[in-house]
Amino acid sequence: MKNSIDILAFGAHPDDVELGCGGTIVKHISVGQSASIIDLTAGELGTRGSSELRAKESNLAAEILSLESRFNLGMRDGWIENNQESQLAVIKYIRYLKPKIILCNAPNDRHPDHIAASRLVVEACFKSGLNKIVTEWKGQKQESHRPENLYHYIQFYDIPADFTVDISDHFETKLKAIRAHSSQFFDASSTEPDTLISSQGFYESITARASEWGRSMGVAYGEGFITERRLGVSLLTDLL
């Protein structure tokens, strides 16, 4: 484990990060940056699969993405709360991993856990930088740490992106990481109950959306993000 990582991505459930920003993570890793994922829950309320199976799938996806590390905080699926206990749990990992950039769930989405996780991570990021909030890691007092930037990936709802990342060269790896969560997505041979995200249409929509985001910036595939604060550039020519 490095003393600090470049990107830390949070997901309310296993597969949230792969769907929302897997291509962006792979792209940054490909140029020598480091990334980790923290899943807040084990996805135990999911109609298909089990928490044990989903843990195995998450580990496989982590290998495909070449992550530095992946953790699960064991919060209750379906009942994520943005409270002091949950914030302190997130703060400990932010202070342990010391990320420069944090990626997290969409601020508004179909699944209530996504909304709760979004605000939980935003508030924990701020409080992680407060010296008077004391946390410990393996019996040692932690130093405060506030990431430089936080961005939300976009999930089920079609929210306009504030900016888009070109993932054209890494889209197939993103799909491979998504397919690692095989219990959750389209499989014609599966005998488990059908769900919205297990449909063939949902799986095909992953490519369609990435293609549309890519089209908007003149590339094959992209991923969209929402900012917490206004973006700025030094020169107009810095924009693609």
C-alpha positions in Angstrom: 0.0 0.0 0.0 1.3 3.4 -1.0 1.4 6.2 1.6 -1.3 7.9 -0.4 -3.4 7.1 -3.5 -4.5 9.3 -6.4 -8.2 8.2 -6.6 -10.6 6.7 -4.0 -14.0 5.7 -5.4 -17.0 5.0 -3.1 -20.0 3.0 -4.1 -23.1 2.2 -2.0 -23.1 -1.3 -3.5 -20.6 -3.6 -5.2 -20.7 -2.8 -9.0 -21.7 0.9 -8.5 -18.2 2.1 -9.2 -17.6 -0.2 -12.1 -20.8 1.0 -13.8 -20.4 4.7 -13.0 -16.6 5.3 -13.4 -14.8 2.1 -14.1 -13.3 3.4 -17.3 -12.0 6.5 -15.7 -10.3 4.5 -13.0 -8.7 2.2 -15.5 -7.5 5.1 -17.6 -5.8 6.8 -14.6 -4.2 3.5 -13.5 -2.9 3.0 -17.0 -0.8 6.2 -16.8 0.7 5.2 -13.4 -1.8 6.6 -11.0 -3.2 4.5 -8.1 -6.8 3.9 -7.2 -8.9 2.1 -4.6 -12.6 1.3 -4.2 -14.7 1.3 -1.0 -18.0 -0.4 -1.1 -20.3 0.8 1.7 -22.5 -2.4 1.7 -22.2 -6.0 0.6 -25.3 -5.6 -1.6 -27.1 -8.3 0.5 -30.6 -7.1 -0.4 -30.0 -7.6 -4.1 -32.6 -9.9 -5.7 -29.9 -12.0 -7.3 -26.8 -13.5 -5.8 -25.7 -13.4 -2.2 -23.3 -11.3 -0.2 -20.7 -14.0 -0.3 -21.0 -14.4 -4.1 -20.9 -10.6 -4.5 -17.7 -10.4 -2.5 -16.0 -12.9 -4.8 -17.3 -10.9 -7.8 -16.0 -7.7 -6.3 -12.5 -9.2 -5.8 -12.5 -10.4 -9.4 -13.5 -6.9 -10.7 -10.7 -5.4 -8.5 -8.1 -7.6 -10.3 -9.5 -6.6 -13.7 -9.3 -2.9 -12.8 -5.8 -3.4 -11.2 -6.8 -1.6 -8.1 -4.4 -0.8 -5.2 -7.0 -2.1 -2.8 -10.7 -2.7 -2.2 -12.6 -2.5 1.1 -16.2 -3.1 2.3 -17.5 -1.1 5.2 -20.3 -3.5 6.0 -23.1 -0.9 6.3 -26.7 -2.2 5.9 -27.8 -2.5 2.3 -31.0 -0.5 1.9 -30.5 1.4 5.1 -27.4 3.6 4.6 -27.5 6.5 6.9 -25.6 9.7 6.8 -25.0 9.9 10.5 -22.0 10.4 12.8 -21.1 6.7 13.0 -21.1 6.3 9.3 -19.2 9.5 8.7 -16.5 8.5 11.1 -16.2 5.1 9.4 -15.6 6.9 6.1 -13.3 9.5 7.6 -11.0 6.7 9.0 -10.5 5.3 5.5 -10.0 8.7 3.9 -7.3 9.5 6.5 -5.8 6.1 6.0 -5.7 6.2 2.2 -5.1 10.0 1.8 -6.6 10.2 -1.7 -6.2 13.3 -3.9 -9.5 12.8 -5.6 -12.7 11.1 -4.4 -15.4 9.8 -6.7 -18.8 8.9 -5.2 -22.4 8.1 -6.0 -24.8 10.4 -7.9 -26.4 13.1 -5.7 -29.9 12.1 -7.0 -30.8 8.7 -8.2 -33.4 5.9 -8.3 -31.9 3.9 -5.4 -32.2 5.7 -2.0 -28.9 4.3 -0.9 -27.1 6.1 -3.7 -28.5 9.5 -2.5 -27.6 8.7 1.1 -24.1 7.5 0.2 -23.5 10.6 -1.9 -24.2 13.0 1.0 -22.4 10.8 3.5 -19.2 10.9 1.5 -19.4 14.6 0.7 -19.8 15.5 4.4 -17.2 13.0 5.5 -14.7 14.4 3.0 -15.0 17.9 4.6 -14.9 16.7 8.2 -11.9 14.5 7.5 -9.9 17.7 7.2 -10.9 18.9 10.7 -8.1 18.4 13.2 -10.4 18.3 16.2 -12.3 15.3 14.9 -10.1 12.5 16.3 -9.9 9.1 14.8 -7.6 6.1 15.2 -6.3 3.4 12.9 -5.0 0.3 14.5 -4.5 2.1 17.8 -2.7 5.1 16.3 -4.2 8.6 16.1 -4.7 9.6 12.5 -3.7 12.9 10.9 -6.5 15.0 9.2 -6.7 14.8 5.5 -9.1 16.5 3.0 -9.0 15.4 -0.6 -8.3 18.1 -3.3 -11.4 17.3 -5.3 -14.6 15.3 -5.2 -16.7 14.3 -8.2 -20.0 12.4 -8.5 -20.3 9.7 -11.2 -23.7 9.5 -12.9 -26.0 6.4 -12.3 -29.5 5.5 -13.3 -31.0 8.9 -13.7 -29.9 10.8 -16.8 -28.4 13.8 -15.1 -26.5 16.3 -17.2 -22.7 15.9 -16.8 -20.5 18.9 -15.8 -17.6 17.3 -17.6 -16.8 14.1 -19.5 -13.7 11.8 -19.4 -12.6 10.1 -22.6 -12.5 6.3 -21.8 -12.4 5.1 -25.4 -9.2 3.0 -25.0 -10.4 1.5 -21.7 -14.1 0.8 -22.4 -13.6 -2.9 -23.0 -11.9 -3.2 -19.6 -14.8 -1.4 -18.0 -17.2 -3.9 -19.5 -15.1 -6.8 -18.4 -15.1 -5.4 -14.8 -18.9 -5.1 -15.0 -19.3 -8.6 -16.3 -17.3 -9.8 -13.3 -20.5 -9.1 -11.3 -22.1 -11.9 -13.3 -24.9 -12.5 -10.8 -26.3 -9.0 -11.3 -26.3 -8.5 -15.1 -27.7 -10.1 -18.2 -27.1 -13.8 -18.5 -29.5 -15.7 -20.8 -28.8 -19.0 -18.9 -29.5 -17.6 -15.5 -32.5 -19.1 -13.6 -32.6 -16.3 -11.0 -35.5 -13.8 -11.0 -35.3 -11.0 -13.6 -34.5 -7.5 -12.4 -34.2 -4.2 -14.1 -30.4 -4.3 -14.2 -30.3 -8.0 -15.3 -32.2 -7.2 -18.5 -30.4 -7.3 -21.8 -31.7 -3.8 -22.4 -29.9 -2.4 -19.3 -26.7 -4.1 -20.3 -26.9 -2.6 -23.8 -27.6 0.8 -22.3 -24.2 0.9 -20.7 -22.6 1.1 -24.2 -25.3 3.4 -25.5 -24.7 5.9 -22.7 -20.9 5.8 -22.9 -21.2 6.3 -26.7 -23.4 9.3 -26.2 -21.1 10.9 -23.7 -18.2 10.2 -26.0 -20.0 11.7 -29.0 -20.5 15.0 -27.1 -16.7 15.4 -26.9 -15.8 13.8 -30.2 -14.6 10.5 -29.0 -15.9 6.9 -29.0 -16.8 6.5 -25.3 -16.9 8.7 -22.3 -18.0 8.8 -18.6 -19.8 11.8 -17.2 -19.3 13.5 -13.8 -20.9 16.1 -11.6 -18.9 18.6 -9.6 -19.5 19.9 -6.1 -17.9 23.2 -7.0 -17.4 25.3 -10.1 -14.7 24.1 -12.4 -12.0 26.5 -13.7 -9.2 26.4 -16.3 -6.3 28.7 -17.0 -6.8 28.9 -20.7 -9.7 28.3 -23.1 -7.4 26.0 -25.0 -7.2 23.7 -22.0 -10.7 22.6 -22.9 -11.2 19.8 -25.5 
